[in-house]
Structures are given as structure tokens and as C-alpha cells.
Amino acid sequence: MFPETVLNTERLTLRAFTDADIEDTRASCGDALTQRRLPLPRPYTLDDATAWFTGVEEDRLAGPGERGRLLDIPPGPRPRDPVGVGPVR
């Protein structure tokens, strides 16, 4: 497993999810446009976001690699996009 790493550039930060991101995940996955484009539960609840986050963390701890990361793009205070990082299969 890779160590938990934060990657920073002038334009973005790539970091692991934290518990503080669960509400933002619920909000973004409950967005009408996101709901139209992705097969997500409707409505997307806080329990759904917590379950997804728990699965990402379990995958990360099981290795190899880190599966769930957040891409933060300034200047906003909230995370922008979840991305997956893991081994190529």
C-alpha cells in the first residue's frame, strides 16, 4: 500500500478523503445534474455518503494503492471532485 500522500501544486491539491468531506459528498451526489448523469441512489442521503466513504477507506486500508482521493481546486473552500487512484487491472 502507498503511504497516505498529499500532492500539492499551485493549481490543485490531491488528498485523501476525511470525515469532514462526507456532507460535501452528500451535497454533490444529490445535485440534480449529477443525479441525471450517474447511477446514484435517489435521494442521495447522508447515510449513502457515509457508506460510500467507509467503502473507500476500507479499500484504501486493504491496499494496494489509494482508491479514493479528492481534488481540491482553489479558490473555493470545498472539495471539487472525487477521483480514483489505484492499480491498473
C-alpha positions as YAML, in Angstrom:
chain: A
units: angstrom
residues:
- id: 1
  name: MET
  ca: [0.00, 0.00, 0.00]
- id: 2
  name: PHE
  ca: [1.17, 3.51, -0.77]
- id: 3
  name: PRO
  ca: [1.55, 5.87, 2.17]
- id: 4
  name: GLU
  ca: [-1.18, 8.44, 2.52]
- id: 5
  name: THR
  ca: [0.18, 11.30, 0.46]
- id: 6
  name: VAL
  ca: [-0.98, 14.82, -0.27]
- id: 7
  name: LEU
  ca: [0.07, 16.20, -3.63]
- id: 8
  name: ASN
  ca: [0.11, 19.99, -3.97]
- id: 9
  name: THR
  ca: [0.71, 22.25, -6.94]
- id: 10
  name: GLU
  ca: [-0.06, 25.92, -7.49]
- id: 11
  name: ARG
  ca: [-3.41, 24.97, -9.03]
- id: 12
  name: LEU
  ca: [-4.66, 21.97, -7.05]
- id: 13
  name: THR
  ca: [-4.38, 19.62, -4.11]
- id: 14
  name: LEU
  ca: [-4.92, 15.86, -4.34]
- id: 15
  name: ARG
  ca: [-5.59, 14.37, -0.93]
- id: 16
  name: ALA
  ca: [-7.36, 11.55, 0.87]
- id: 17
  name: PHE
  ca: [-10.97, 11.88, 1.96]
- id: 18
  name: THR
  ca: [-11.67, 12.78, 5.58]
- id: 19
  name: ASP
  ca: [-14.83, 12.56, 7.67]
- id: 20
  name: ALA
  ca: [-15.26, 16.29, 7.09]
- id: 21
  name: ASP
  ca: [-15.90, 15.56, 3.38]
- id: 22
  name: ILE
  ca: [-18.98, 13.38, 3.94]
- id: 23
  name: GLU
  ca: [-21.51, 16.22, 3.91]
- id: 24
  name: ASP
  ca: [-19.95, 17.75, 0.78]
- id: 25
  name: THR
  ca: [-20.09, 14.31, -0.87]
- id: 26
  name: ARG
  ca: [-23.79, 14.06, 0.01]
- id: 27
  name: ALA
  ca: [-24.45, 17.51, -1.40]
- id: 28
  name: SER
  ca: [-22.56, 16.97, -4.65]
- id: 29
  name: CYS
  ca: [-24.02, 13.49, -5.24]
- id: 30
  name: GLY
  ca: [-27.50, 14.83, -4.52]
- id: 31
  name: ASP
  ca: [-27.12, 17.59, -7.11]
- id: 32
  name: ALA
  ca: [-29.74, 17.36, -9.89]
- id: 33
  name: LEU
  ca: [-27.18, 17.35, -12.73]
- id: 34
  name: THR
  ca: [-25.05, 14.71, -11.00]
- id: 35
  name: GLN
  ca: [-28.16, 12.62, -10.36]
- id: 36
  name: ARG
  ca: [-29.06, 12.74, -14.07]
- id: 37
  name: ARG
  ca: [-25.63, 11.55, -15.18]
- id: 38
  name: LEU
  ca: [-24.66, 8.94, -12.58]
- id: 39
  name: PRO
  ca: [-26.47, 5.86, -11.25]
- id: 40
  name: LEU
  ca: [-26.71, 7.07, -7.64]
- id: 41
  name: PRO
  ca: [-29.40, 6.47, -5.02]
- id: 42
  name: ARG
  ca: [-32.24, 8.99, -5.17]
- id: 43
  name: PRO
  ca: [-32.36, 10.85, -2.90]
- id: 44
  name: TYR
  ca: [-28.67, 10.62, -2.04]
- id: 45
  name: THR
  ca: [-28.64, 10.77, 1.76]
- id: 46
  name: LEU
  ca: [-26.01, 11.33, 4.40]
- id: 47
  name: ASP
  ca: [-26.16, 7.58, 5.09]
- id: 48
  name: ASP
  ca: [-25.35, 6.90, 1.41]
- id: 49
  name: ALA
  ca: [-22.37, 9.26, 1.55]
- id: 50
  name: THR
  ca: [-21.14, 7.72, 4.81]
- id: 51
  name: ALA
  ca: [-21.43, 4.19, 3.39]
- id: 52
  name: TRP
  ca: [-19.53, 5.20, 0.24]
- id: 53
  name: PHE
  ca: [-16.81, 6.92, 2.28]
- id: 54
  name: THR
  ca: [-16.49, 3.87, 4.55]
- id: 55
  name: GLY
  ca: [-16.04, 1.61, 1.50]
- id: 56
  name: VAL
  ca: [-13.36, 3.88, 0.03]
- id: 57
  name: GLU
  ca: [-11.48, 3.90, 3.34]
- id: 58
  name: GLU
  ca: [-11.71, 0.10, 3.68]
- id: 59
  name: ASP
  ca: [-10.35, -0.28, 0.13]
- id: 60
  name: ARG
  ca: [-7.52, 2.14, 0.91]
- id: 61
  name: LEU
  ca: [-6.54, 0.26, 4.04]
- id: 62
  name: ALA
  ca: [-6.72, -3.11, 2.26]
- id: 63
  name: GLY
  ca: [-4.35, -1.87, -0.49]
- id: 64
  name: PRO
  ca: [-2.77, -1.91, -2.91]
- id: 65
  name: GLY
  ca: [-2.84, 1.80, -3.55]
- id: 66
  name: GLU
  ca: [-5.19, 4.56, -2.56]
- id: 67
  name: ARG
  ca: [-8.55, 4.34, -4.29]
- id: 68
  name: GLY
  ca: [-10.39, 7.47, -3.17]
- id: 69
  name: ARG
  ca: [-8.90, 10.92, -3.39]
- id: 70
  name: LEU
  ca: [-10.27, 14.43, -3.51]
- id: 71
  name: LEU
  ca: [-9.15, 17.00, -5.99]
- id: 72
  name: ASP
  ca: [-9.31, 20.47, -4.41]
- id: 73
  name: ILE
  ca: [-9.02, 23.37, -6.83]
- id: 74
  name: PRO
  ca: [-8.69, 26.82, -5.23]
- id: 75
  name: PRO
  ca: [-10.11, 29.34, -4.59]
- id: 76
  name: GLY
  ca: [-13.19, 27.57, -3.19]
- id: 77
  name: PRO
  ca: [-13.21, 26.28, 0.37]
- id: 78
  name: ARG
  ca: [-14.91, 23.00, -0.59]
- id: 79
  name: PRO
  ca: [-13.53, 19.96, -2.36]
- id: 80
  name: ARG
  ca: [-14.31, 19.81, -6.04]
- id: 81
  name: ASP
  ca: [-14.08, 16.33, -7.48]
- id: 82
  name: PRO
  ca: [-13.54, 12.83, -6.15]
- id: 83
  name: VAL
  ca: [-11.07, 10.84, -8.22]
- id: 84
  name: GLY
  ca: [-9.98, 7.23, -8.10]
- id: 85
  name: VAL
  ca: [-6.33, 6.28, -7.81]
- id: 86
  name: GLY
  ca: [-5.43, 2.63, -7.80]
- id: 87
  name: PRO
  ca: [-3.72, -0.19, -9.63]
- id: 88
  name: VAL
  ca: [-4.40, -0.79, -13.29]
- id: 89
  name: ARG
  ca: [-6.18, -4.08, -13.84]
...
